[in-house]
Amino acid sequence: MRTSTVKPPAPTWHVVDVAGQSLGRVATRVAHVIRGKHRPTFSPHQLCGDHVILLNVEKLDVTPVKGRRKTYYHHTGRPSGMHSYSLTQMMERNPVQVMELAVKGMLPRNRLRNDMLRRLHVFTGAEHPYAPQKPQSLDLSTLL
């Protein structure tokens, strides 16, 4: 018996301004788009998601309690090389990494995850170098 696999359509580019929005809600909706679950031709074994450009990540809304309690851990690989940072410290140091880790945690842990993460483009300001791709504005409140 012969089966056929439908090729996924070409990915489109979306741009989202996340200033004033919640970190977790943005991350879940972006992971939904990057994975391709918003398309009617979604297939879990194919890379069928879209590119997402996130702007103004340093202006994400984080509650003060979450900023103190949520911790990120990093180990250097050396003895006693464990470092821990709170969410507020990470937002001051590198807000791009906070957003990337949040989206990474919401994607499936399989071979496609790194390819999906390459479709996430995060910037701290309002400027991005992807104007030639003609990204469309995306309203995250309409998803899910």
SEPA-435261 format. One record per residue: x, y, z of N, C-alpha, C in turn. Coordinates in steps of 0.001 Angstrom, whole numbers, padded with zeros to 6 digits, always signed. Each point is the difference from the previous one (the first is absolute). Example, Ala and Ser with C-alpha at 12.3 -4.5 7.8 and 13.67 -1.06 7.14 Angstrom:
REM residues 2
+013190-005690+007800-000890+001190+000000+000900+001200+000000-000350+001050-000720+000820+001190+000060-000770+001090+000730
END
This chain:
REM residues 144
+000838-001168+000000-000838+001168+000000+000892+001242+000000-000310+000926-000831+000763+001213-000122-000708+001145+000716+000753+000765+000759-000560+001167+000659+000734+001232-000498-000626+001097+000112+000643+001240-000418-000005+000985+001157+001036+000806+000047+000108+001028+001013-000141+001350-000678-000909+000781+000494-000229+001327-000557+001126+000921+000456+000627+000698-000945+001049+000942+000364-000609+001188+000717+000625+000449+001084-000540+001172+000700+000179+001247-000846-000917+000953+000145+000138+001244-000770+001200+000811+000490+000422+000938-000789+001133+000853+000369-000346+000804+001251+000955+000156+000901-000298+000740+001226-000189+001482-000274-000931+000585+000731-000208+001441-000075+000692+000658+001193+000174+001282-000077+000672+000754+001051-001021+000866+000729+000065-000019+001327-000892+000795+000838+000835+000869+000926-000483+001194+000272+000663+000886+000944-000982+000333+001124+000505-000028+001240-000839+000225+001178+000709+000980+000925-000708+001012+000438+000506+000929+001009-000523-000486+001351+000901-000435+000883-000421-000633+001249+000076+000934+001197+000138+001290-000215+000089+000956+001107-001284-000037+000826+000155-000190+001314-001135+000014+000909-000769-001300+000086+000433-001047-000685-000696-001282+000044+000694-000948+000972-000700-001032+000417+000515-000962+000961+000963-000973-000678+001069-000337+000687+001038-000877-000550-000540-001368-000374-000738-000642+000873-000491-001353-000253-001036-000068-001108-000886+000968-000046-001033-000010-001040+000600+000242-001374+000963+000876-000080+000675+000231-001277+000747-001261-000423+000687-000640+000940+000795-001180-000327-000870-001154-000502-001168-000220+000610-000846-001101-000449-000538+000247-001394-000397+001221-000279-000569+000297-001310+001057+000012-001089+001201+000448+000322+001087-000025-000975+000413-001439-000287+000052-000843+001023+000329-001408-000215-001046-000675-000874-001247+000399+000149-001096-000526-000820+000221+000323-001479+000423+001222-000286+000222+000430-001388+001274-000623-000566+001062-000050+000799+001259-000564-000477-000147-001484-000305-000806-000680+000777-000210-001426-000236-000891-000237-001207-000890+000933-000319-000854-000130-001168-001380-000521+000308-000398+000019+001262-001304-000548+000378-001156+000901-000414+000292+001199-000437-001050+000909-000462-000394-000284-001446+000730-000847-000677-000281-000315-001401-000891-001239-000103-000856-000059-000996-000828-001211-000175+000804-001201-000478+001192+000230-000532+000840-001102-000493+001056-000404+001018-000255+000231+001293+000981-000329+001033+000293-001488+000029+001256-000319+000104+000443-001377+000136+001126-000017+001039-000101-000808+001051+000989+000077+001076+001396-000468-000394+000127-000748-001088+001320-000497-000374+000681+000861-001058-000627+001130-000390+000582+000888-000985+000216+001386+000589+000923+000708-000592+000256+001379+000387-000916+000881-000832-001142+000382+000567-001003+000721-000793-000408+001317+000646+000802+000533+000910-000331+001242+000668+000480+001221-000750-000236+001159+000589+000358+001276-000600+001118+000667+000800+000600+001024-000591+000999+000812+000683-000725+001069+000813+000498+000263+001203-000595+001012+000868+001103+000945+000465-000233+001291-000177+000920+001041+000452-000640+000687+001198+000682-000010+001134-000508+000634+001216+000782+001283+000261-000711+001084+000195+000620+001307+000235-000315+000495+001407+000860+000848+000526-000161+000631+001324-000121-001028+001120+000860-000977+000015-000071-001071+001004+000370+000523+001388+000805+001053+000064+000391+000530+001313-001173+000652+000723-001118+000225-000704-001178+000640+000599-001092-001010+000344+000354-001275+000114-000982-001017+000390-000490+000264+001412-001236-000376+000266-000597+000205+001311+000242-001239+000857+000701+000187+001110+000287-001082+000936-000434+000461+001381-000780-000818+000704-000442+000377+001338+001190-000018+000962-000016+000838+001026+001143+000064+000926+000260-001314+000728-001054-000717+000344+000192-001270+000715+000658-001018-000925-000457-000079-001228+000602-000919-000961+001454+000386-000264+000284+001279-000044+001361+000461-000242+000961-000408+001095-000490-000095+001240+000863-000424+001104+000101-001510+000103-001105-000709-000210-000034-001432+000271+000529-000873-001134-000211+000407-001234+000442-000820-001122+001509+000114-000134+000676-001145-000025+001455+000002-000081+000464-000785-001217+001077+000465-000568+000670-000671-001111+001336-000505+000512+000351-001226-000359+001238-000611+000454+000947-000206-001165+001298+000204+000280+001029-000210-001002+001200-000625+000698+000516-001069-000573+001178-000638+000568+001126+000093-001004+001168+000428+000468+001136+000210-000884+000694-001301-000374-000260-001056+000757+000682-001265-000232+001197-000195+000921+000366+001012+000728+001098-000065+000952-000563-000306+001389+000818-000490+000910-000472-000215+001363-000494+001308+000619-001111-000093+000670-000710+001131+000618-000267+001104-001025-000379-000394-001208-000254+000958-001065-001463+000282-000234-000863-000300+000979-001433+000244-000147-000307+001457+000282-000700+000641-000941-000422+001382+000174-001516+000055-000136-000632+000811+000802-001450+000161-000104-000314+001489-000102-000984+000305-000846-000409+001367-000248-001519+000081+000106-000499+001080+000568-001444+000200+000040-000457+000537-001357-001308-000016-000208-000553+000482-001262+000292+001484-000207-000065+000802+001056+000300+001426-000156+001468+000219-000363+000904-000792+000568+001411+000110-000362+000225-000395-001454-000679-001048-000444+000147-000443-001386-000592+001028-000962-001105+000637+000367-000595+001012-000864+000923+001215-000118+000741+000310+001048+000956+001097-000074+001214-000380-000829+000469-001250+000154+001200-000441-000708-000264-000304-001458-001004-000859-000267-000241-000455-001367-001472-000391-000168-000879+000952-000337-001414-000341-000169-000264-000892-001202+000895+000014-000982-000163-000869-001177+000092-001460+000420+000938-000317+000876+000171-001377+000454-001202-000474+000815-000607+000895+000775-001184-000363+000778-001122-000439-000933-000227+000766-001068-001066-000336-000948+000316-001289-000749+001253-000180-000406+000375-001213-000721-000165-001237+000878+000371+000093+001265-000151-001144+000906-001467-000308+000276-000835+001033+000071-001425-000221+000242-000640-000725-001187+000334+000412-001217-000563-000656-001186+000582-001397-000153+001285-000163+000286+000645-001308-000119-000647-001019+000919-000376+000433+001194-000633-000910+000940-001391-000432-000404-000618+000712-000932-001356-000328-000433-000040-000742-001320+001150-000291-000561+000067-000793-001227+000284-001453+000358-000386-000950-000846+000249-001409+000311+001493-000316-000015+000383-000942+000838+001406-000374+000101+000297-001109-001007+000206+000391-001243+000296-000962-001055+001018+000589-000958+000236-000674-001110+001032+000439-000943-000339+001302-000698-001254+000371-000048-000398+001204-000714+000094+001272+000850+000235-000143+001309-000051+001169+000870+001034+001055-000383+001224-000390-000298+001013+000991-000369-000354+000695-001309-000576-000732-000947-000413+000618-001253-001157+000971+000224-000894-000342+000914-001103+000904+000322+000528+001267+000674+000972-000150+000884+000540+001165+000705+000756+000938-000936+000492-000509-001116+000657+000873-000970-000994+000938-000669-001273-000284+000127-001031+000858-000577-000482+001070+000967+000600+000053+001173-000312+001033+000989+001092+001059-000045-000389+001249-000191+000942+001109-000088-000422+001046+001026+000852+000219+001015-000360+000849+001137+000912+001227+000022-000599+001189+000198+000754+001249+000041-000473+000851+001163+000929+000764+000587-000355+000835+001134-000609+001325-000434+000307+000491-001163-000543+001273-000458-001158-000199-000963-000349+001090-000676-001103-000044-000954+000484-000217-001430+001302-000142-000198+000577-000181-001331+000407-001455-000204-000116-000466-001245+000451-001348-000348+000505-000003-001434+000913-000919-000344+000586-000024-001341-000776-000837-001010-001229-000397+000301-000740-000912-000872-001082+000707-000818+000203+001256-000310-000967+000728-000822-000126-000575-001414+001079-000515-000628-000161-000571-001345-000933-001218-000058-000207-000685+001115-000898-001152+000015-001462+000420+000072-000268+001284+000159-001357+000552+000076-000842-000685+001074+000398+000117+001283-000779-000648+001062-001350+000672+000193-000992-000823+000324-001347+000492+000266-000179+000159+001503-000776+000969+000392-000281+000198+001412-000925-001126+000482+000292-000530+001175-000761-001123+000548-000583+000405+001337-001301-000215+000166-000675+000258+001255-000051-001301+000782+000735-000069+001107+000069-001237+000767-001281-000318+000736-000862+000986+000224-001232-000258+000741-000988-000828-000811+000167-000068-001313-000927-000776-000829+000391-001471-000054+001196-000343+000441+000454-001390-000039-000496-000755+001217-000024-001299-000099-000392-000925+001060-001397+000152+000412
END
